[in-house]
Amino acid sequence: MKRNAFALTIREEKEGEFRRMLGQKWDDITELLDRMQADNFSLWQMGQQVFGYCETPDGEVCADAIKAAAEIADEFSGCAEWIAKPADGMRLMYHDFGIVRKNKELIRHRVFATKLREDFQEEYKRRHDGLIAARGGKTDPGPDSNFSIWNAGRYIFGYDEIDVTMETPETKEEHDQTVKWESGMLEIMEWITDDVDWLTGERHPHVIRLASHSLNCIQTAN
């Protein structure tokens, strides 16, 4: 399985036009996803930022599908500026795939976005490589699953599937570790979403799911 990510910024005062365009092109988008055998597609909005994620079979995507994806992406250029188009891909900065749950009914998503300070991409990667090394090659049983973090330019987007049946209240030790980690990360990045507003006292947009699609099953936000 190949994981894919893309992102864009909605142009100022163009959110309504973006939503209308999404509705107009939704059948074309889902038809293309089915042609590519793409699964677990979802589209998320946080303020003016939009992040997309999907999974495709291993192997090369046919040239016709790449061309079709590029044509659809270009149709959004009037209301959005691309951070990374679907055909371009994004850099994988971190992963903790663990045991991926095929059944998503008991999954809670956590999707987030940050913006790195100038020239801190490699420092971000180094810190997260340390987290991977600390696992020592062991498979994480959960509750985090299918967790990946992506980069394009100075933007960071995270996608996480959390098994709600395994979630437990955070202990004081875990909370202290979270505060230490997040405080350190604030040295190199600024949050776009509201994940650590409880720590900083700032106010950022909450993430909403715009749409999702699985093979032969269309689901859209109301």
C-alpha positions as CSV (number, residue, x, y, z in Angstrom):
1,M,0.0,0.0,0.0
2,K,1.2,3.5,-0.9
3,R,0.1,6.5,1.2
4,N,-0.4,9.8,-0.6
5,A,-0.9,13.3,0.7
6,F,-1.6,16.8,-0.9
7,A,-2.4,20.2,0.4
8,L,-3.6,23.6,-0.7
9,T,-4.5,27.1,0.7
10,I,-8.0,28.5,-0.1
11,R,-7.6,32.0,-1.5
12,E,-8.9,34.8,0.6
13,E,-12.7,35.2,0.4
14,K,-12.9,32.2,-1.9
15,E,-14.1,29.5,0.5
16,G,-17.6,29.5,-0.9
17,E,-16.3,29.1,-4.4
18,F,-14.0,26.3,-3.3
19,R,-16.8,24.4,-1.7
20,R,-19.0,24.8,-4.8
21,M,-16.2,23.6,-7.0
22,L,-15.6,20.6,-4.8
23,G,-19.3,19.7,-5.2
24,Q,-19.2,20.2,-8.9
25,K,-16.1,18.1,-9.4
26,W,-16.9,15.4,-6.7
27,D,-18.2,12.8,-9.2
28,D,-15.1,13.3,-11.4
29,I,-12.8,13.0,-8.3
30,T,-14.4,9.8,-7.0
31,E,-14.5,8.3,-10.5
32,L,-10.7,8.9,-10.7
33,L,-10.1,7.5,-7.2
34,D,-11.9,4.3,-8.2
35,R,-10.0,4.0,-11.4
36,M,-6.8,4.3,-9.4
37,Q,-8.2,1.8,-6.8
38,A,-7.6,4.5,-4.2
39,D,-9.0,3.8,-0.8
40,N,-9.5,5.7,2.5
41,F,-9.6,9.1,0.9
42,S,-10.3,12.0,3.1
43,L,-10.2,15.8,2.8
44,W,-9.7,18.1,5.8
45,Q,-10.0,21.8,6.3
46,M,-8.4,24.0,9.0
47,G,-9.0,27.7,8.4
48,Q,-7.7,28.4,4.9
49,Q,-5.6,25.2,4.7
50,V,-6.9,22.0,3.2
51,F,-5.1,18.6,3.5
52,G,-5.9,15.5,1.6
53,Y,-4.9,11.9,2.2
54,C,-5.5,8.6,0.4
55,E,-4.1,5.1,-0.1
56,T,-3.3,3.4,-3.4
57,P,-2.0,0.0,-4.3
58,D,1.8,-0.4,-4.7
59,G,3.2,0.3,-8.1
60,E,3.3,3.0,-10.7
61,V,0.1,5.1,-11.3
62,C,-0.8,5.1,-15.0
63,A,0.0,8.2,-17.0
64,D,-3.7,8.8,-17.9
65,A,-4.6,8.9,-14.2
66,I,-1.8,11.3,-13.4
67,K,-3.0,13.6,-16.3
68,A,-6.6,13.5,-15.1
69,A,-5.6,14.3,-11.5
70,A,-3.5,17.3,-12.8
71,E,-6.4,18.6,-14.9
72,I,-8.8,18.4,-11.9
73,A,-6.2,20.1,-9.7
74,D,-5.8,22.9,-12.2
75,E,-9.6,23.6,-12.1
76,F,-9.2,24.7,-8.5
77,S,-6.5,27.3,-9.3
78,G,-9.0,30.2,-9.3
79,C,-10.0,29.6,-5.7
80,A,-7.0,27.9,-4.2
81,E,-3.2,27.9,-4.3
82,W,-1.5,24.5,-4.2
83,I,1.0,23.7,-1.5
84,A,1.5,20.3,-3.0
85,K,-0.6,18.9,-5.9
86,P,-1.8,15.2,-5.8
87,A,0.6,14.3,-8.5
88,D,3.6,16.0,-6.8
89,G,3.5,14.2,-3.5
90,M,4.8,15.4,-0.2
91,R,7.8,14.4,1.9
92,L,7.1,11.8,4.6
93,M,8.6,13.3,7.8
94,Y,7.4,10.7,10.3
95,H,5.4,7.5,10.5
96,D,4.1,5.2,13.2
97,F,1.9,2.9,11.2
98,G,1.5,0.3,13.9
99,I,-1.4,-2.1,13.3
100,V,-3.6,-0.5,10.7
101,R,-7.3,-1.1,11.3
102,K,-9.1,-2.0,8.1
103,N,-12.4,-1.4,9.8
104,K,-12.7,2.4,10.4
105,E,-16.0,2.4,12.3
106,L,-14.2,2.7,15.7
107,I,-11.5,5.1,14.5
108,R,-11.1,8.7,15.7
109,H,-9.1,10.8,13.4
110,R,-6.5,13.4,14.4
111,V,-5.4,15.7,11.6
112,F,-3.3,18.7,12.3
113,A,-1.2,21.4,10.6
114,T,1.7,23.6,11.5
115,K,4.1,25.9,9.8
116,L,7.8,25.6,10.3
117,R,10.0,28.5,11.1
118,E,12.5,29.3,8.3
119,D,15.0,26.5,7.5
120,F,13.9,24.1,10.2
121,Q,12.7,21.2,8.0
122,E,15.7,19.1,8.7
123,E,15.6,19.8,12.4
124,Y,11.9,18.7,12.5
125,K,12.9,15.5,10.6
126,R,15.8,14.8,12.9
127,R,13.6,15.1,16.0
128,H,11.0,12.7,14.6
129,D,13.6,10.3,13.4
130,G,14.6,10.1,17.0
131,L,11.1,9.0,17.9
132,I,11.3,6.2,15.3
133,A,14.6,5.1,16.6
134,A,13.3,5.0,20.2
135,R,10.7,2.4,19.1
136,G,13.6,0.0,18.3
137,G,11.7,-1.5,15.4
138,K,8.8,-2.6,17.5
139,T,5.3,-2.5,16.1
140,D,3.1,0.0,18.1
141,P,-0.1,-1.9,19.0
142,G,-2.1,1.4,19.4
143,P,-4.2,3.3,20.0
144,D,-2.4,5.3,17.3
145,S,-2.6,3.6,13.9
146,N,-1.6,4.6,10.4
147,F,0.0,7.7,11.7
148,S,2.0,9.8,9.2
149,I,3.4,13.4,9.1
150,W,4.0,15.1,5.7
151,N,5.9,18.2,4.6
152,A,5.8,20.6,1.6
153,G,7.7,23.9,1.8
154,R,7.4,25.1,5.4
155,Y,4.0,23.3,6.0
156,I,3.5,20.2,8.1
157,F,0.4,18.1,8.0
158,G,-0.3,15.1,10.2
159,Y,-2.8,12.2,9.7
160,D,-3.6,9.8,12.5
161,E,-6.2,7.0,13.0
162,I,-6.8,6.4,16.7
163,D,-8.5,3.2,17.9
164,V,-11.1,4.5,20.4
165,T,-11.4,1.1,22.1
166,M,-7.8,1.4,23.2
167,E,-7.7,5.0,24.4
168,T,-7.1,5.7,28.1
169,P,-6.9,8.9,30.1
170,E,-3.5,10.5,30.0
171,T,-1.4,9.9,33.2
172,K,0.5,12.8,34.9
173,E,3.8,11.4,33.6
174,E,2.4,11.2,30.0
175,H,1.0,14.8,30.4
176,D,4.4,16.1,31.5
177,Q,6.1,14.4,28.6
178,T,3.5,16.0,26.2
179,V,4.1,19.4,27.6
180,K,7.9,19.0,27.4
181,W,7.7,17.8,23.7
182,E,5.2,20.4,22.6
183,S,7.1,23.2,24.3
184,G,10.3,22.2,22.5
185,M,8.5,22.0,19.2
186,L,7.3,25.5,19.6
187,E,10.9,26.6,19.1
188,I,10.9,25.5,15.5
189,M,7.2,25.8,14.4
190,E,3.9,27.6,14.8
191,W,0.6,25.8,15.0
192,I,-2.1,26.3,12.4
193,T,-4.7,24.1,14.1
194,D,-5.9,24.1,17.7
195,D,-4.0,21.0,19.0
196,V,-2.0,22.8,21.7
197,D,-4.1,25.9,22.4
198,W,-4.6,24.4,25.8
199,L,-0.8,24.9,26.3
200,T,-0.2,28.2,24.6
201,G,-3.5,30.0,25.3
202,E,-3.8,31.0,21.6
203,R,-6.8,30.3,19.4
204,H,-6.5,28.4,16.1
205,P,-9.0,26.8,13.8
206,H,-10.4,23.4,14.6
207,V,-10.1,20.7,11.9
208,I,-13.2,19.7,10.0
209,R,-13.6,16.8,7.6
210,L,-14.9,18.1,4.2
211,A,-15.4,14.8,2.5
212,S,-14.3,11.1,2.4
213,H,-14.4,8.3,-0.1
214,S,-13.7,4.6,0.0
215,L,-13.8,2.1,-2.9
216,N,-17.4,1.9,-4.2
217,C,-18.6,4.0,-1.3
218,I,-19.1,7.8,-1.5
219,Q,-19.4,9.8,1.7
220,T,-19.6,13.6,1.7
221,A,-19.9,16.2,4.5
222,N,-23.3,17.9,4.9
